[in-house]
Structures are given as structure tokens and as C-alpha cells.
Amino acid sequence: MSWARKPPIGQACAVSEHTTNTALRLRPPAHRVSRRAIGYWTVTAAIFWVLLIGVQTVIVVTSDEPPSFFAVTLVISCVLGPLHLIVMPQWRYRVHRWEVTGEAVYTQAGWLKQQWRIAPVSRIQTVDIERDPFEQLFGLAKITVTTASAAGPLRISGLTHDRALELADELTKTTQAVRGDAT
């Protein structure tokens, strides 16, 4: 089997028992998420780093003792934060993919820990669209596809809001047309 057919060693992958008995094969999904997701991931990570560095700065400035552990962690955060903001969003954009066919939903997500998932359409129970305030600001949404699987729901994040609406409609129509017990 070639690399394109299976995830590299060390990457998580969830395939239901039902999947292994059919012609469905784990493979790289065809579609990338919206490029707007890069900005969204950058902004949400930047908020974390600004808060962390702010708290560390207050502790270092208000401390009466000589440079301490907190001063060292502040320096480390000032180096790691910008590096993380440069690397992580681009890396996630290259990894995050999705595809919906008449038979299955395929997802690939993560950046350090990558996960490939496949869910047969016959196992889909619900399709939900979510948008947090920052996703709304960037015109993005995420779809959650709940299946009859112990591995939990599939999530496709980083879609434009319009594409998420179209995809939810498409999945709803497809699941209604496919016979299955969804359990």
C-alpha cells in the first residue's frame, strides 16, 4: 500500500468496523479548508500568547526578587510565541483536508498530532454547524458530523460559512437517501 493510502506511522486514524468490511479505504481527502483559516488560527493562538506573556510580564515586573524562573519563562515565551504564530497556521492549513462522497466523509486534521478519519454515510446521525465569534469575524464555520462510532464525531473546521451551509445540506440529503441503521 502506498503512503497516499495510509497515514504515516505515528498518526492517529479511526476506522469503524463497518468500514473495514466495505470498499471504503482511508485516503487523503481532496479538499483544503479555506485560506481564511490561517488568519483565524493565527488570531486565536495570538490571544493565548498575549495573555500568557502579559501575565508573565506582570509577575516579573512586580516581583521584588532578582530574575527568577518567571523571567526565564517570559523569555522562552517571547521566543516560542512568535515562532508558533508563524509555523502553526501554515502547517495546519497544509494538513487540514476534507471530502464528502456518496459513500463516506473523509477528514484529515491536526498539526503535531494528525488524525485521519472516515465515516460511512450510512453511519451519520446528525450534522451540525458551529461558529464561534472569531469564526464569524473571519466568515468561517465548522461542521460536526456525529456518527455511531466510539471514536466520536468528525469535525471539519475552517470552512467558509457558505460552504459549510452547502455541505450540511448535501450531507443531510445524502444521509436520507442512503439506507443504513446509523447505529
Salt bridges, closest charged atoms under 4 A:
GLU99 OE1 - ARG27 NH1 2.59
GLU135 OE1 - LYS142 NZ 3.02
GLU166 OE1 - ARG163 NH1 3.30
ASP169 OD2 - LYS173 NZ 3.15
